[in-house]
Amino acid sequence: MTTDTHRVIRPSILYFGTPVVLLTTENDDGSANLAPVSSAWALGQHVVLGLGTESQTARNLAARPDLVINVASPELWEKVERLAPLTGAHPVPESKRAVYRYEPDKFAAAGLTPAGSDLVGPPRVAECALQLEARARALTPGGAGLFLSVECEVLRVHADERIVVPGTQHIDPSRWSPLIYNFRHYHGLAPEVGHGFRSQTARVAAGAV
Ligand SMILES: Cc1cc2nc3c(=O)[nH]c(=O)nc-3n(C[C@H](O)[C@H](O)[C@H](O)COP(=O)(O)O)c2cc1C
């Protein structure tokens, strides 16, 4: 229904602004795959990912559930975009051939650095300030075969010291910004407008904790 303020449209994509994560998974030959994904959300110590069925990442997770969810920040956008036309799938699936090309060494292609993980096989991305070692616990088909919802349990969190509130276990929201994928454009976070009533960092700042 059209009103004075809104009209009905059919956008080709619905990427309304979600953080970009770089997923590292293990290929059949033991090498690492690296893929940008923006369908990611967290609840408790779990992260749920939306992965295209034809991605090498989805195939890897179906066979080997270890992964690292490396959360990108705004200064990494050009490296993320270098990964955008690449796939670790060989041969490149028919549905991806027009847009994607095979790349076995995505770290080198993007100019990113692998760093060893503690609990899982795939490496962390050294340039990402927030790295979540995780294990896929459930892969659920959706979208009539288009994608998989992948439920991951986070096993260990690595945070760059510069984004941690000193002496606490908290990420400092004033020092951390995710890279946001906003209708295929990259953004950082705008300045804070407020905080939630359960914010522990706000209580630390107020001297309450
Ligand atoms: C910023 C960005 C966000 C993306 N988000 C997703 C996503 O949420 N899910 C997905 O399956 N693919 C997403 N893609 C596309 C994958 O990165 C692409 O399919 C890639 O080929 C996957 O690599 P792989 O086949 O080696 O796993 C995104 C790409 C970019 C650049």
The ligand as an SDF file (V2000), in Angstrom:
LIG
                    3D

 31 33  0  0  0  0  0  0  0  0999 V2000
   30.8570   -7.7180    2.0460 C   0  0  0  0  0  0  0  0  0  0  0  0
   30.3910   -9.0770    1.5650 C   0  0  0  0  0  0  0  0  0  0  0  0
   29.3980   -9.7400    2.2580 C   0  0  0  0  0  0  0  0  0  0  0  0
   28.9780  -11.0150    1.8610 C   0  0  0  0  0  0  0  0  0  0  0  0
   28.0380  -11.6630    2.6000 N   0  0  0  0  0  0  0  0  0  0  0  0
   27.7570  -12.9560    2.3220 C   0  0  0  0  0  0  0  0  0  0  0  0
   26.9050  -13.7030    3.1730 C   0  0  0  0  0  0  0  0  0  0  0  0
   26.3870  -13.1980    4.1720 O   0  0  0  0  0  0  0  0  0  0  0  0
   26.7080  -15.0170    2.8820 N   0  0  0  0  0  0  0  0  0  0  0  0
   27.2910  -15.6080    1.7980 C   0  0  0  0  0  0  0  0  0  0  0  0
   27.0930  -16.8110    1.6020 O   0  0  0  0  0  0  0  0  0  0  0  0
   28.0700  -14.9230    0.9540 N   0  0  0  0  0  0  0  0  0  0  0  0
   28.3220  -13.6080    1.2110 C   0  0  0  0  0  0  0  0  0  0  0  0
   29.1680  -12.9090    0.3790 N   0  0  0  0  0  0  0  0  0  0  0  0
   29.6450  -13.5520   -0.8470 C   0  0  0  0  0  0  0  0  0  0  0  0
   30.7710  -14.5430   -0.5760 C   0  0  0  0  0  0  0  0  0  0  0  0
   31.8770  -13.8800   -0.0130 O   0  0  0  0  0  0  0  0  0  0  0  0
   31.1440  -15.2160   -1.8950 C   0  0  0  0  0  0  0  0  0  0  0  0
   30.1010  -16.0910   -2.2680 O   0  0  0  0  0  0  0  0  0  0  0  0
   32.4460  -15.9540   -1.8740 C   0  0  0  0  0  0  0  0  0  0  0  0
   32.6820  -16.4900   -3.1470 O   0  0  0  0  0  0  0  0  0  0  0  0
   32.4680  -17.0800   -0.8570 C   0  0  0  0  0  0  0  0  0  0  0  0
   33.7590  -17.6430   -0.8780 O   0  0  0  0  0  0  0  0  0  0  0  0
   33.9580  -19.2140   -0.8450 P   0  0  0  0  0  0  0  0  0  0  0  0
   33.2030  -19.8000   -2.0120 O   0  0  0  0  0  0  0  0  0  0  0  0
   35.4410  -19.4120   -0.9810 O   0  0  0  0  0  0  0  0  0  0  0  0
   33.4180  -19.6800    0.4590 O   0  0  0  0  0  0  0  0  0  0  0  0
   29.5590  -11.6240    0.7190 C   0  0  0  0  0  0  0  0  0  0  0  0
   30.5510  -10.9240    0.0180 C   0  0  0  0  0  0  0  0  0  0  0  0
   30.9610   -9.6820    0.4310 C   0  0  0  0  0  0  0  0  0  0  0  0
   32.0410   -8.9700   -0.3380 C   0  0  0  0  0  0  0  0  0  0  0  0
  1  2  1  0
  2  3  1  0
  2 30  2  0
  3  4  2  0
  4  5  1  0
  4 28  1  0
  5  6  2  0
  6  7  1  0
  6 13  1  0
  7  8  2  0
  7  9  1  0
  9 10  1  0
 10 11  2  0
 10 12  1  0
 12 13  2  0
 13 14  1  0
 14 15  1  0
 14 28  1  0
 15 16  1  0
 16 17  1  0
 16 18  1  0
 18 19  1  0
 18 20  1  0
 20 21  1  0
 20 22  1  0
 22 23  1  0
 23 24  1  0
 24 25  2  0
 24 26  1  0
 24 27  1  0
 28 29  2  0
 29 30  1  0
 30 31  1  0
M  END
$$$$
